[in-house]
Amino acid sequence: MLLLELFWSFVKIGFTSFGGLSMIPLISSEMISHGWMTAH
């Protein structure tokens, strides 16, 4: 189930951001909200 959540998160990021540096804040917030990564 973790892979499906990870896949869906990156699908959402891909549809809302078209590449480049604009993806970094979106990826960061998505990873922190799911608890896959910490801010520090």
mmCIF entry with sequence, helices, sheets and N, C-alpha, C, O atoms, coordinates in Angstrom:
data_MODEL
# 
_entry.id   MODEL 
# 
_entity.id                         1 
_entity.type                       polymer 
_entity.pdbx_number_of_molecules   1 
# 
_entity_poly.entity_id                      1 
_entity_poly.type                           'polypeptide(L)' 
_entity_poly.nstd_linkage                   no 
_entity_poly.nstd_monomer                   no 
_entity_poly.pdbx_seq_one_letter_code       MLLLELFWSFVKIGFTSFGGLSMIPLISSEMISHGWMTAH 
_entity_poly.pdbx_seq_one_letter_code_can   MLLLELFWSFVKIGFTSFGGLSMIPLISSEMISHGWMTAH 
_entity_poly.pdbx_strand_id                 A 
# 
loop_
_entity_poly_seq.entity_id 
_entity_poly_seq.num 
_entity_poly_seq.mon_id 
_entity_poly_seq.hetero 
1 1  MET n 
1 2  LEU n 
1 3  LEU n 
1 4  LEU n 
1 5  GLU n 
1 6  LEU n 
1 7  PHE n 
1 8  TRP n 
1 9  SER n 
1 10 PHE n 
1 11 VAL n 
1 12 LYS n 
1 13 ILE n 
1 14 GLY n 
1 15 PHE n 
1 16 THR n 
1 17 SER n 
1 18 PHE n 
1 19 GLY n 
1 20 GLY n 
1 21 LEU n 
1 22 SER n 
1 23 MET n 
1 24 ILE n 
1 25 PRO n 
1 26 LEU n 
1 27 ILE n 
1 28 SER n 
1 29 SER n 
1 30 GLU n 
1 31 MET n 
1 32 ILE n 
1 33 SER n 
1 34 HIS n 
1 35 GLY n 
1 36 TRP n 
1 37 MET n 
1 38 THR n 
1 39 ALA n 
1 40 HIS n 
# 
_struct_asym.id          A 
_struct_asym.entity_id   1 
# 
loop_
_struct_conf.conf_type_id 
_struct_conf.id 
_struct_conf.pdbx_PDB_helix_id 
_struct_conf.beg_label_comp_id 
_struct_conf.beg_label_asym_id 
_struct_conf.beg_label_seq_id 
_struct_conf.pdbx_beg_PDB_ins_code 
_struct_conf.end_label_comp_id 
_struct_conf.end_label_asym_id 
_struct_conf.end_label_seq_id 
_struct_conf.pdbx_end_PDB_ins_code 
_struct_conf.beg_auth_comp_id 
_struct_conf.beg_auth_asym_id 
_struct_conf.beg_auth_seq_id 
_struct_conf.end_auth_comp_id 
_struct_conf.end_auth_asym_id 
_struct_conf.end_auth_seq_id 
_struct_conf.pdbx_PDB_helix_class 
_struct_conf.details 
_struct_conf.pdbx_PDB_helix_length 
HELX_P HELX_P1 AA1 LEU A 2  ? THR A 16 ? LEU A 2  THR A 16 1 ? 15 
HELX_P HELX_P2 AA2 GLY A 20 ? SER A 22 ? GLY A 20 SER A 22 5 ? 3  
HELX_P HELX_P3 AA3 MET A 23 ? HIS A 34 ? MET A 23 HIS A 34 1 ? 12 
# 
_struct_conf_type.id          HELX_P 
_struct_conf_type.criteria    ? 
_struct_conf_type.reference   ? 
# 
loop_
_atom_site.group_PDB 
_atom_site.id 
_atom_site.type_symbol 
_atom_site.label_atom_id 
_atom_site.label_alt_id 
_atom_site.label_comp_id 
_atom_site.label_asym_id 
_atom_site.label_entity_id 
_atom_site.label_seq_id 
_atom_site.pdbx_PDB_ins_code 
_atom_site.Cartn_x 
_atom_site.Cartn_y 
_atom_site.Cartn_z 
_atom_site.occupancy 
_atom_site.B_iso_or_equiv 
_atom_site.pdbx_formal_charge 
_atom_site.auth_seq_id 
_atom_site.auth_comp_id 
_atom_site.auth_asym_id 
_atom_site.auth_atom_id 
_atom_site.pdbx_PDB_model_num 
ATOM 1   N N  . MET A 1 1  ? 0.824  -1.198 0.000   1.00 0.00 ? 1  MET A N  1 
ATOM 2   C CA . MET A 1 1  ? 0.000  0.000  0.000   1.00 0.00 ? 1  MET A CA 1 
ATOM 3   C C  . MET A 1 1  ? 0.866  1.260  0.000   1.00 0.00 ? 1  MET A C  1 
ATOM 4   O O  . MET A 1 1  ? 0.459  2.302  -0.515  1.00 0.00 ? 1  MET A O  1 
ATOM 5   N N  . LEU A 1 2  ? 2.043  1.157  0.572   1.00 0.00 ? 2  LEU A N  1 
ATOM 6   C CA . LEU A 1 2  ? 2.948  2.304  0.603   1.00 0.00 ? 2  LEU A CA 1 
ATOM 7   C C  . LEU A 1 2  ? 3.338  2.730  -0.809  1.00 0.00 ? 2  LEU A C  1 
ATOM 8   O O  . LEU A 1 2  ? 3.425  3.924  -1.095  1.00 0.00 ? 2  LEU A O  1 
ATOM 9   N N  . LEU A 1 3  ? 3.573  1.764  -1.690  1.00 0.00 ? 3  LEU A N  1 
ATOM 10  C CA . LEU A 1 3  ? 3.948  2.108  -3.062  1.00 0.00 ? 3  LEU A CA 1 
ATOM 11  C C  . LEU A 1 3  ? 2.811  2.812  -3.793  1.00 0.00 ? 3  LEU A C  1 
ATOM 12  O O  . LEU A 1 3  ? 3.048  3.712  -4.599  1.00 0.00 ? 3  LEU A O  1 
ATOM 13  N N  . LEU A 1 4  ? 1.595  2.406  -3.515  1.00 0.00 ? 4  LEU A N  1 
ATOM 14  C CA . LEU A 1 4  ? 0.453  3.071  -4.137  1.00 0.00 ? 4  LEU A CA 1 
ATOM 15  C C  . LEU A 1 4  ? 0.323  4.507  -3.652  1.00 0.00 ? 4  LEU A C  1 
ATOM 16  O O  . LEU A 1 4  ? 0.036  5.403  -4.446  1.00 0.00 ? 4  LEU A O  1 
ATOM 17  N N  . GLU A 1 5  ? 0.529  4.739  -2.362  1.00 0.00 ? 5  GLU A N  1 
ATOM 18  C CA . GLU A 1 5  ? 0.487  6.101  -1.823  1.00 0.00 ? 5  GLU A CA 1 
ATOM 19  C C  . GLU A 1 5  ? 1.603  6.948  -2.425  1.00 0.00 ? 5  GLU A C  1 
ATOM 20  O O  . GLU A 1 5  ? 1.390  8.105  -2.786  1.00 0.00 ? 5  GLU A O  1 
ATOM 21  N N  . LEU A 1 6  ? 2.782  6.367  -2.530  1.00 0.00 ? 6  LEU A N  1 
ATOM 22  C CA . LEU A 1 6  ? 3.916  7.084  -3.111  1.00 0.00 ? 6  LEU A CA 1 
ATOM 23  C C  . LEU A 1 6  ? 3.647  7.414  -4.576  1.00 0.00 ? 6  LEU A C  1 
ATOM 24  O O  . LEU A 1 6  ? 3.905  8.531  -5.027  1.00 0.00 ? 6  LEU A O  1 
ATOM 25  N N  . PHE A 1 7  ? 3.130  6.440  -5.312  1.00 0.00 ? 7  PHE A N  1 
ATOM 26  C CA . PHE A 1 7  ? 2.789  6.655  -6.716  1.00 0.00 ? 7  PHE A CA 1 
ATOM 27  C C  . PHE A 1 7  ? 1.762  7.776  -6.860  1.00 0.00 ? 7  PHE A C  1 
ATOM 28  O O  . PHE A 1 7  ? 1.929  8.673  -7.686  1.00 0.00 ? 7  PHE A O  1 
ATOM 29  N N  . TRP A 1 8  ? 0.695  7.723  -6.053  1.00 0.00 ? 8  TRP A N  1 
ATOM 30  C CA . TRP A 1 8  ? -0.365 8.727  -6.154  1.00 0.00 ? 8  TRP A CA 1 
ATOM 31  C C  . TRP A 1 8  ? 0.149  10.121 -5.802  1.00 0.00 ? 8  TRP A C  1 
ATOM 32  O O  . TRP A 1 8  ? -0.257 11.110 -6.412  1.00 0.00 ? 8  TRP A O  1 
ATOM 33  N N  . SER A 1 9  ? 1.041  10.194 -4.819  1.00 0.00 ? 9  SER A N  1 
ATOM 34  C CA . SER A 1 9  ? 1.609  11.493 -4.448  1.00 0.00 ? 9  SER A CA 1 
ATOM 35  C C  . SER A 1 9  ? 2.373  12.105 -5.618  1.00 0.00 ? 9  SER A C  1 
ATOM 36  O O  . SER A 1 9  ? 2.234  13.296 -5.896  1.00 0.00 ? 9  SER A O  1 
ATOM 37  N N  . PHE A 1 10 ? 3.171  11.303 -6.299  1.00 0.00 ? 10 PHE A N  1 
ATOM 38  C CA . PHE A 1 10 ? 3.949  11.835 -7.410  1.00 0.00 ? 10 PHE A CA 1 
ATOM 39  C C  . PHE A 1 10 ? 3.093  12.094 -8.646  1.00 0.00 ? 10 PHE A C  1 
ATOM 40  O O  . PHE A 1 10 ? 3.434  12.949 -9.463  1.00 0.00 ? 10 PHE A O  1 
ATOM 41  N N  . VAL A 1 11 ? 1.986  11.367 -8.792  1.00 0.00 ? 11 VAL A N  1 
ATOM 42  C CA . VAL A 1 11 ? 1.044  11.674 -9.875  1.00 0.00 ? 11 VAL A CA 1 
ATOM 43  C C  . VAL A 1 11 ? 0.424  13.043 -9.649  1.00 0.00 ? 11 VAL A C  1 
ATOM 44  O O  . VAL A 1 11 ? 0.327  13.847 -10.577 1.00 0.00 ? 11 VAL A O  1 
ATOM 45  N N  . LYS A 1 12 ? 0.000  13.312 -8.407  1.00 0.00 ? 12 LYS A N  1 
ATOM 46  C CA . LYS A 1 12 ? -0.576 14.621 -8.094  1.00 0.00 ? 12 LYS A CA 1 
ATOM 47  C C  . LYS A 1 12 ? 0.437  15.725 -8.331  1.00 0.00 ? 12 LYS A C  1 
ATOM 48  O O  . LYS A 1 12 ? 0.090  16.774 -8.874  1.00 0.00 ? 12 LYS A O  1 
ATOM 49  N N  . ILE A 1 13 ? 1.687  15.508 -7.933  1.00 0.00 ? 13 ILE A N  1 
ATOM 50  C CA . ILE A 1 13 ? 2.729  16.514 -8.137  1.00 0.00 ? 13 ILE A CA 1 
ATOM 51  C C  . ILE A 1 13 ? 2.981  16.722 -9.629  1.00 0.00 ? 13 ILE A C  1 
ATOM 52  O O  . ILE A 1 13 ? 3.168  17.852 -10.078 1.00 0.00 ? 13 ILE A O  1 
ATOM 53  N N  . GLY A 1 14 ? 2.987  15.643 -10.386 1.00 0.00 ? 14 GLY A N  1 
ATOM 54  C CA . GLY A 1 14 ? 3.211  15.739 -11.824 1.00 0.00 ? 14 GLY A CA 1 
ATOM 55  C C  . GLY A 1 14 ? 2.122  16.499 -12.557 1.00 0.00 ? 14 GLY A C  1 
ATOM 56  O O  . GLY A 1 14 ? 2.404  17.202 -13.527 1.00 0.00 ? 14 GLY A O  1 
ATOM 57  N N  . PHE A 1 15 ? 0.878  16.369 -12.106 1.00 0.00 ? 15 PHE A N  1 
ATOM 58  C CA . PHE A 1 15 ? -0.222 17.072 -12.761 1.00 0.00 ? 15 PHE A CA 1 
ATOM 59  C C  . PHE A 1 15 ? -0.297 18.537 -12.364 1.00 0.00 ? 15 PHE A C  1 
ATOM 60  O O  . PHE A 1 15 ? -0.799 19.359 -13.131 1.00 0.00 ? 15 PHE A O  1 
ATOM 61  N N  . THR A 1 16 ? 0.194  18.874 -11.177 1.00 0.00 ? 16 THR A N  1 
ATOM 62  C CA . THR A 1 16 ? 0.096  20.262 -10.742 1.00 0.00 ? 16 THR A CA 1 
ATOM 63  C C  . THR A 1 16 ? 1.351  21.066 -11.041 1.00 0.00 ? 16 THR A C  1 
ATOM 64  O O  . THR A 1 16 ? 1.303  22.296 -11.077 1.00 0.00 ? 16 THR A O  1 
ATOM 65  N N  . SER A 1 17 ? 2.455  20.399 -11.253 1.00 0.00 ? 17 SER A N  1 
ATOM 66  C CA . SER A 1 17 ? 3.712  21.086 -11.513 1.00 0.00 ? 17 SER A CA 1 
ATOM 67  C C  . SER A 1 17 ? 4.350  20.448 -12.742 1.00 0.00 ? 17 SER A C  1 
ATOM 68  O O  . SER A 1 17 ? 4.384  19.223 -12.860 1.00 0.00 ? 17 SER A O  1 
ATOM 69  N N  . PHE A 1 18 ? 4.845  21.255 -13.636 1.00 0.00 ? 18 PHE A N  1 
ATOM 70  C CA . PHE A 1 18 ? 5.353  20.747 -14.902 1.00 0.00 ? 18 PHE A CA 1 
ATOM 71  C C  . PHE A 1 18 ? 6.872  20.648 -14.944 1.00 0.00 ? 18 PHE A C  1 
ATOM 72  O O  . PHE A 1 18 ? 7.486  20.863 -15.989 1.00 0.00 ? 18 PHE A O  1 
ATOM 73  N N  . GLY A 1 19 ? 7.472  20.325 -13.812 1.00 0.00 ? 19 GLY A N  1 
ATOM 74  C CA . GLY A 1 19 ? 8.910  20.124 -13.779 1.00 0.00 ? 19 GLY A CA 1 
ATOM 75  C C  . GLY A 1 19 ? 9.666  21.351 -13.292 1.00 0.00 ? 19 GLY A C  1 
ATOM 76  O O  . GLY A 1 19 ? 9.094  22.416 -13.058 1.00 0.00 ? 19 GLY A O  1 
ATOM 77  N N  . GLY A 1 20 ? 10.945 21.164 -13.151 1.00 0.00 ? 20 GLY A N  1 
ATOM 78  C CA . GLY A 1 20 ? 11.785 22.258 -12.712 1.00 0.00 ? 20 GLY A CA 1 
ATOM 79  C C  . GLY A 1 20 ? 11.794 22.443 -11.209 1.00 0.00 ? 20 GLY A C  1 
ATOM 80  O O  . GLY A 1 20 ? 11.418 21.544 -10.456 1.00 0.00 ? 20 GLY A O  1 
ATOM 81  N N  . LEU A 1 21 ? 12.221 23.600 -10.787 1.00 0.00 ? 21 LEU A N  1 
ATOM 82  C CA . LEU A 1 21 ? 12.369 23.882 -9.360  1.00 0.00 ? 21 LEU A CA 1 
ATOM 83  C C  . LEU A 1 21 ? 11.047 24.055 -8.638  1.00 0.00 ? 21 LEU A C  1 
ATOM 84  O O  . LEU A 1 21 ? 11.008 24.037 -7.407  1.00 0.00 ? 21 LEU A O  1 
ATOM 85  N N  . SER A 1 22 ? 9.965  24.221 -9.380  1.00 0.00 ? 22 SER A N  1 
ATOM 86  C CA . SER A 1 22 ? 8.668  24.387 -8.729  1.00 0.00 ? 22 SER A CA 1 
ATOM 87  C C  . SER A 1 22 ? 8.188  23.094 -8.071  1.00 0.00 ? 22 SER A C  1 
ATOM 88  O O  . SER A 1 22 ? 7.273  23.128 -7.248  1.00 0.00 ? 22 SER A O  1 
ATOM 89  N N  . MET A 1 23 ? 8.781  21.972 -8.416  1.00 0.00 ? 23 MET A N  1 
ATOM 90  C CA . MET A 1 23 ? 8.379  20.684 -7.842  1.00 0.00 ? 23 MET A CA 1 
ATOM 91  C C  . MET A 1 23 ? 8.935  20.472 -6.439  1.00 0.00 ? 23 MET A C  1 
ATOM 92  O O  . MET A 1 23 ? 8.353  19.716 -5.661  1.00 0.00 ? 23 MET A O  1 
ATOM 93  N N  . ILE A 1 24 ? 10.028 21.107 -6.104  1.00 0.00 ? 24 ILE A N  1 
ATOM 94  C CA . ILE A 1 24 ? 10.703 20.855 -4.825  1.00 0.00 ? 24 ILE A CA 1 
ATOM 95  C C  . ILE A 1 24 ? 9.822  21.159 -3.618  1.00 0.00 ? 24 ILE A C  1 
ATOM 96  O O  . ILE A 1 24 ? 9.723  20.309 -2.732  1.00 0.00 ? 24 ILE A O  1 
ATOM 97  N N  . PRO A 1 25 ? 9.177  22.321 -3.531  1.00 0.00 ? 25 PRO A N  1 
ATOM 98  C CA . PRO A 1 25 ? 8.307  22.561 -2.374  1.00 0.00 ? 25 PRO A CA 1 
ATOM 99  C C  . PRO A 1 25 ? 7.110  21.605 -2.312  1.00 0.00 ? 25 PRO A C  1 
ATOM 100 O O  . PRO A 1 25 ? 6.687  21.209 -1.226  1.00 0.00 ? 25 PRO A O  1 
ATOM 101 N N  . LEU A 1 26 ? 6.570  21.240 -3.467  1.00 0.00 ? 26 LEU A N  1 
ATOM 102 C CA . LEU A 1 26 ? 5.446  20.313 -3.485  1.00 0.00 ? 26 LEU A CA 1 
ATOM 103 C C  . LEU A 1 26 ? 5.855  18.925 -3.006  1.00 0.00 ? 26 LEU A C  1 
ATOM 104 O O  . LEU A 1 26 ? 5.140  18.300 -2.222  1.00 0.00 ? 26 LEU A O  1 
ATOM 105 N N  . ILE A 1 27 ? 6.988  18.447 -3.471  1.00 0.00 ? 27 ILE A N  1 
ATOM 106 C CA . ILE A 1 27 ? 7.484  17.141 -3.033  1.00 0.00 ? 27 ILE A CA 1 
ATOM 107 C C  . ILE A 1 27 ? 7.774  17.167 -1.545  1.00 0.00 ? 27 ILE A C  1 
ATOM 108 O O  . ILE A 1 27 ? 7.419  16.236 -0.823  1.00 0.00 ? 27 ILE A O  1 
ATOM 109 N N  . SER A 1 28 ? 8.410  18.215 -1.090  1.00 0.00 ? 28 SER A N  1 
ATOM 110 C CA . SER A 1 28 ? 8.749  18.333 0.324   1.00 0.00 ? 28 SER A CA 1 
ATOM 111 C C  . SER A 1 28 ? 7.503  18.315 1.202   1.00 0.00 ? 28 SER A C  1 
ATOM 112 O O  . SER A 1 28 ? 7.455  17.586 2.193   1.00 0.00 ? 28 SER A O  1 
ATOM 113 N N  . SER A 1 29 ? 6.498  19.109 0.848   1.00 0.00 ? 29 SER A N  1 
ATOM 114 C CA . SER A 1 29 ? 5.291  19.159 1.677   1.00 0.00 ? 29 SER A CA 1 
ATOM 115 C C  . SER A 1 29 ? 4.535  17.836 1.645   1.00 0.00 ? 29 SER A C  1 
ATOM 116 O O  . SER A 1 29 ? 3.961  17.428 2.655   1.00 0.00 ? 29 SER A O  1 
ATOM 117 N N  . GLU A 1 30 ? 4.530  17.163 0.502   1.00 0.00 ? 30 GLU A N  1 
ATOM 118 C CA . GLU A 1 30 ? 3.849  15.877 0.387   1.00 0.00 ? 30 GLU A CA 1 
ATOM 119 C C  . GLU A 1 30 ? 4.553  14.813 1.239   1.00 0.00 ? 30 GLU A C  1 
ATOM 120 O O  . GLU A 1 30 ? 3.900  14.026 1.925   1.00 0.00 ? 30 GLU A O  1 
ATOM 121 N N  . MET A 1 31 ? 5.861  14.796 1.190   1.00 0.00 ? 31 MET A N  1 
ATOM 122 C CA . MET A 1 31 ? 6.622  13.804 1.962   1.00 0.00 ? 31 MET A CA 1 
ATOM 123 C C  . MET A 1 31 ? 6.497  14.046 3.466   1.00 0.00 ? 31 MET A C  1 
ATOM 124 O O  . MET A 1 31 ? 6.389  13.096 4.241   1.00 0.00 ? 31 MET A O  1 
ATOM 125 N N  . ILE A 1 32 ? 6.511  15.292 3.872   1.00 0.00 ? 32 ILE A N  1 
ATOM 126 C CA . ILE A 1 32 ? 6.385  15.615 5.297   1.00 0.00 ? 32 ILE A CA 1 
ATOM 127 C C  . ILE A 1 32 ? 4.979  15.303 5.796   1.00 0.00 ? 32 ILE A C  1 
ATOM 128 O O  . ILE A 1 32 ? 4.816  14.809 6.912   1.00 0.00 ? 32 ILE A O  1 
ATOM 129 N N  . SER A 1 33 ? 3.963  15.584 4.984   1.00 0.00 ? 33 SER A N  1 
ATOM 130 C CA . SER A 1 33 ? 2.583  15.333 5.419   1.00 0.00 ? 33 SER A CA 1 
ATOM 131 C C  . SER A 1 33 ? 2.293  13.848 5.610   1.00 0.00 ? 33 SER A C  1 
ATOM 132 O O  . SER A 1 33 ? 1.472  13.479 6.450   1.00 0.00 ? 33 SER A O  1 
ATOM 133 N N  . HIS A 1 34 ? 2.953  13.004 4.845   1.00 0.00 ? 34 HIS A N  1 
ATOM 134 C CA . HIS A 1 34 ? 2.758  11.553 4.983   1.00 0.00 ? 34 HIS A CA 1 
ATOM 135 C C  . HIS A 1 34 ? 3.694  10.936 6.028   1.00 0.00 ? 34 HIS A C  1 
ATOM 136 O O  . HIS A 1 34 ? 3.537  9.768  6.385   1.00 0.00 ? 34 HIS A O  1 
ATOM 137 N N  . GLY A 1 35 ? 4.648  11.698 6.509   1.00 0.00 ? 35 GLY A N  1 
ATOM 138 C CA . GLY A 1 35 ? 5.573  11.184 7.511   1.00 0.00 ? 35 GLY A CA 1 
ATOM 139 C C  . GLY A 1 35 ? 6.709  10.377 6.917   1.00 0.00 ? 35 GLY A C  1 
ATOM 140 O O  . GLY A 1 35 ? 7.391  9.657  7.647   1.00 0.00 ? 35 GLY A O  1 
ATOM 141 N N  . TRP A 1 36 ? 6.932  10.474 5.624   1.00 0.00 ? 36 TRP A N  1 
ATOM 142 C CA . TRP A 1 36 ? 8.012  9.740  4.973   1.00 0.00 ? 36 TRP A CA 1 
ATOM 143 C C  . TRP A 1 36 ? 9.354  10.436 5.138   1.00 0.00 ? 36 TRP A C  1 
ATOM 144 O O  . TRP A 1 36 ? 10.405 9.845  4.892   1.00 0.00 ? 36 TRP A O  1 
ATOM 145 N N  . MET A 1 37 ? 9.310  11.701 5.557   1.00 0.00 ? 37 MET A N  1 
ATOM 146 C CA . MET A 1 37 ? 10.507 12.514 5.649   1.00 0.00 ? 37 MET A CA 1 
ATOM 147 C C  . MET A 1 37 ? 10.286 13.553 6.732   1.00 0.00 ? 37 MET A C  1 
ATOM 148 O O  . MET A 1 37 ? 9.143  13.925 6.998   1.00 0.00 ? 37 MET A O  1 
ATOM 149 N N  . THR A 1 38 ? 11.342 14.028 7.359   1.00 0.00 ? 38 THR A N  1 
ATOM 150 C CA . THR A 1 38 ? 11.202 15.088 8.352   1.00 0.00 ? 38 THR A CA 1 
ATOM 151 C C  . THR A 1 38 ? 11.771 16.388 7.779   1.00 0.00 ? 38 THR A C  1 
ATOM 152 O O  . THR A 1 38 ? 12.508 16.371 6.794   1.00 0.00 ? 38 THR A O  1 
ATOM 153 N N  . ALA A 1 39 ? 11.427 17.489 8.395   1.00 0.00 ? 39 ALA A N  1 
ATOM 154 C CA . ALA A 1 39 ? 11.876 18.791 7.907   1.00 0.00 ? 39 ALA A CA 1 
ATOM 155 C C  . ALA A 1 39 ? 13.330 19.086 8.310   1.00 0.00 ? 39 ALA A C  1 
ATOM 156 O O  . ALA A 1 39 ? 13.958 19.983 7.748   1.00 0.00 ? 39 ALA A O  1 
ATOM 157 N N  . HIS A 1 40 ? 13.852 18.345 9.266   1.00 0.00 ? 40 HIS A N  1 
ATOM 158 C CA . HIS A 1 40 ? 15.217 18.625 9.716   1.00 0.00 ? 40 HIS A CA 1 
ATOM 159 C C  . HIS A 1 40 ? 16.140 17.539 9.327   1.00 0.00 ? 40 HIS A C  1 
ATOM 160 O O  . HIS A 1 40 ? 17.333 17.607 9.623   1.00 0.00 ? 40 HIS A O  1 
# 
